[in-house]
Each structure stands twice: as C-alpha cells, then as structure tokens.
C-alpha cells in the first residue's frame, strides 16, 4: 500500500514574523519553515536575529524597532517580493493603578498595541498576496477587570473588535487575533525571576490541561490561522483554561 505524501501547508509561501528572534515568534517561524514557508524575521537585537536566522535558514532578517512607523514603512517598502502572511508578537499590555498613571501614560497604554497593529496592517496590506493574512497577539489575563490591572483590561478588551474591524477593511486579506494566557517563554522567565518554577508548578496543578502552555502551542495555532482561509476577524483563546480557574 502506497502512503500518500503530505504536501507542506505553507509550501511556496513567505511569512514575516515581527518579534521573530525568540519565544512565540521564533517558534512560529520554526513551524512555518517546517510547513515549507520562507521566513523573514524582524526584531530589535541584530545578534539574536542572526542566530535565529542561522538556526531556521531564514530568507532574510531586519533589525529595527517596529513601533517606529517610519522604520516599519521602510521595511515593507524594501521587501523585494510579495509576501503571504505576517505575524506580530511585539508589544504587550501595561499594568498599574490608574490613578498613578499620567494622562499620557493612559493614552499610550490604551493605544500602543492597537496602533502597532494598525501600522503593520497599513504598510503590509499592499504587499500581501490574495489569500494572505495578518495574525496579531493579545491576551486573556487582563480580560476581567481586577485591582492592579488598571488600564490593561480596557486595552485588552479593545483588541477583538479592533481585529474584526480591520478584517472587514482589509478583505480579502484575513486578520485574526490570538489571545494567550501565561506562555512559558524566556521573557516570562526573565520577568518572574526566582518565581518562575513556582508559577509553572501552580499552573500544572490548576490548569484543566494539566500542563503549562508553551510557545510551540501558540505557534501551531498561528500557522493554522495562516492556512485556514475560512477564518477572519476572529479571536482565539489559548491559555489552557487559565481564565476559567483563576
């Protein structure tokens, strides 16, 4: 009996990963490469980008701050060929008591993530082939209002309708949002320091899935959203059930 050969799902496609030198972005690039894609990695640290590119066999890299609109515009303008998918892992929520934040800090916290996504969409859309997609990252941890979360809840809850509105405006390019809980990345470990093992143990004991969510889990979902051409304007939670047991 002849076993059919599976065709890689991203064969012949080009995937840009902004924040692609480590963590979720790096794992998404790895998964995309395994599915036959060429990958372009974007990040701030040239050395880390070079190491990631060497490991994955990336098509090219670009080291710049994606929150600077002029740099983002120049990057997309300088791409020599059309692309198919863009994933953005850069950016994140700001926490802290509201009354301790200045008006400018509140404005930045409310808009930073959405503005980054808007600027990526604005500059990428003319370079993406029909059937391509944008995949953005959000979160579930600040979805419910709580003491200490401050403006993060408002910023987090703004992203799903923002994503849906972009999906309508950019059609037929698709736009989707991944909302993650705790993901066991090097960044998480650096932020928690000595508490990282305690946090891992706590999650293993309390999450319905009985384990900690890792970058590869998010990467699998990201690549699925690139491949599944029926999905747009949607938000997908990936937190191991954390929001239901917190």
C-alpha positions in Angstrom: 0.0 0.0 0.0 1.3 3.4 -1.0 1.2 6.0 1.7 0.3 9.4 0.2 2.9 12.1 0.6 1.7 15.0 2.6 2.3 18.4 1.0 3.6 21.0 3.4 0.8 23.5 4.0 2.8 26.7 3.5 5.0 25.5 0.6 5.8 28.4 -1.6 4.6 31.0 0.9 6.6 33.8 2.6 5.9 34.5 6.3 7.1 37.7 8.1 7.4 37.4 11.8 7.7 40.6 13.7 9.3 39.7 17.0 10.7 36.5 15.4 14.0 36.1 17.1 12.7 34.5 20.3 9.8 33.0 22.1 6.4 32.7 20.4 7.6 34.5 17.2 10.6 32.2 16.8 8.6 29.1 17.3 6.0 30.3 14.8 8.8 30.9 12.3 10.1 27.4 13.0 6.7 25.9 12.5 6.2 27.8 9.3 9.6 26.6 8.0 8.6 23.0 8.8 5.5 23.6 6.6 7.6 24.7 3.7 7.5 28.5 4.1 10.3 31.0 3.6 10.5 33.2 6.7 11.6 36.8 7.2 12.5 37.6 10.8 12.1 41.1 12.4 13.4 42.1 15.8 15.4 44.7 17.7 18.5 42.7 18.5 20.8 42.1 15.5 22.8 39.4 17.2 19.8 37.4 18.3 18.2 37.8 14.9 21.3 36.5 13.2 21.4 33.4 15.5 17.7 32.7 14.9 18.1 33.1 11.2 21.0 30.7 11.1 19.1 28.1 13.0 16.0 28.3 10.8 17.5 29.1 7.5 15.6 32.4 7.2 15.2 34.1 3.9 16.3 37.4 5.5 16.2 39.5 8.7 15.6 43.1 9.6 16.7 44.7 12.9 14.6 47.7 13.9 12.0 48.9 16.4 8.6 48.0 14.9 6.9 50.7 17.0 8.6 53.4 14.9 6.2 54.0 11.9 8.9 55.2 9.5 11.1 52.1 10.1 8.1 49.8 9.7 7.1 51.6 6.5 10.7 51.3 5.1 10.8 47.6 5.9 7.7 46.7 3.9 8.6 49.0 1.0 12.1 47.4 0.8 10.8 43.8 0.6 11.8 42.6 -2.8 8.9 40.3 -3.4 5.2 39.9 -2.3 4.6 38.1 1.0 1.7 35.9 2.2 1.4 36.1 6.0 2.5 38.5 8.8 2.6 37.7 12.5 3.1 40.3 15.1 4.3 39.2 18.6 5.8 42.5 19.6 4.0 44.7 22.2 2.0 44.0 25.3 -0.3 45.4 28.0 0.8 48.0 30.6 -0.2 47.3 34.2 -0.6 49.6 37.2 -3.1 51.6 39.3 -4.9 54.1 37.1 -4.6 57.0 39.5 -0.8 56.6 39.5 -0.7 57.0 35.7 -0.4 60.3 33.8 -2.9 61.1 31.1 -0.1 60.5 28.5 0.7 57.1 30.0 -3.0 56.1 29.8 -3.2 57.2 26.2 -0.1 55.2 25.4 -1.3 52.1 27.3 -4.7 52.2 25.5 -3.3 52.7 22.0 0.2 51.2 21.8 -0.8 47.7 20.8 -3.6 48.7 18.5 -1.5 51.4 16.9 1.3 48.9 16.2 -1.2 46.5 14.6 -2.8 49.3 12.5 0.6 50.5 11.3 1.6 46.9 10.3 -1.7 46.5 8.5 -1.4 49.8 6.7 2.1 49.0 5.4 1.7 45.3 4.9 -1.6 45.1 3.0 -0.2 46.3 -0.3 2.5 43.6 -0.2 0.3 40.6 0.8 -0.9 38.2 -1.9 -4.6 37.4 -2.1 -5.5 34.8 0.5 -2.8 36.0 2.8 -3.3 37.0 6.5 -2.3 39.1 9.5 -2.0 37.3 12.8 -1.8 39.5 15.9 -1.2 38.7 19.6 -3.4 39.7 22.5 -4.1 38.1 25.9 -6.7 36.7 28.3 -5.0 37.6 31.6 -6.4 41.2 31.8 -9.7 40.4 30.2 -11.6 40.7 33.5 -11.3 43.9 35.5 -9.3 43.5 38.6 -7.4 45.5 41.2 -3.8 46.2 39.9 -4.7 45.6 36.3 -5.5 49.3 35.7 -5.9 50.2 32.1 -4.7 46.8 30.9 -8.3 45.4 30.9 -9.5 48.2 28.7 -6.6 47.8 26.3 -7.0 44.0 26.2 -10.8 44.1 25.5 -10.4 46.6 22.7 -8.3 44.3 20.5 -11.0 41.7 19.4 -13.4 44.3 17.9 -10.4 46.2 16.5 -9.3 43.0 14.8 -12.7 42.4 13.4 -13.0 45.9 12.0 -9.6 45.5 10.3 -10.7 42.2 8.8 -13.6 44.0 7.1 -11.5 46.8 5.9 -8.6 44.7 4.6 -10.6 41.9 3.0 -9.7 39.7 1.2 -6.6 39.8 3.4 -7.6 38.0 6.6 -7.0 39.3 10.1 -7.1 37.3 13.3 -6.1 37.6 16.9 -4.5 35.1 19.3 -5.3 35.8 22.9 -2.8 33.9 25.1 -2.6 33.4 28.8 0.7 32.6 30.5 3.1 31.2 28.0 6.4 29.7 29.2 8.9 31.8 27.2 12.3 33.2 28.1 10.6 36.6 28.5 8.2 35.1 31.1 11.2 33.5 32.9 13.1 36.8 33.0 10.1 38.7 34.3 9.3 36.2 37.1 12.9 35.5 38.0 13.1 33.2 41.0 9.3 32.7 41.0 9.2 31.0 37.6 9.3 27.4 38.9 6.6 28.3 41.4 4.4 29.7 38.7 4.9 26.6 36.5 4.0 24.3 39.3 0.9 26.3 40.1 -0.3 26.2 36.5 0.4 22.4 36.2 -1.7 21.9 39.3 -4.6 24.2 38.4 -5.0 24.3 34.6 -7.6 21.9 33.1 -4.9 20.7 30.6 -2.6 19.8 33.4 0.5 21.4 31.9 1.9 24.8 31.0 1.3 26.4 27.7 4.4 26.8 25.6 5.5 28.8 22.6 5.0 25.7 20.3 1.3 25.6 21.3 0.8 29.2 20.2 2.9 28.6 17.0 0.6 25.7 16.0 -2.4 27.9 16.3 -0.7 30.8 14.4 0.2 28.6 11.4 -3.4 27.1 11.4 -4.7 30.7 11.1 -2.4 31.3 8.2 -3.5 28.1 6.4 -7.3 28.1 7.1 -8.6 30.5 4.5 -12.2 30.5 6.0 -11.1 32.3 9.3 -11.0 36.0 9.6 -12.0 38.7 12.2 -11.8 36.1 14.9 -10.2 35.9 18.4 -8.8 32.6 19.5 -8.0 32.0 23.2 -5.1 29.8 24.1 -4.5 29.7 27.8 -5.0 26.1 28.8 -8.3 27.2 30.5 -6.5 29.6 32.8 -9.2 32.3 32.6 -11.8 29.8 34.0 -9.8 28.7 37.1 -8.1 32.0 38.0 
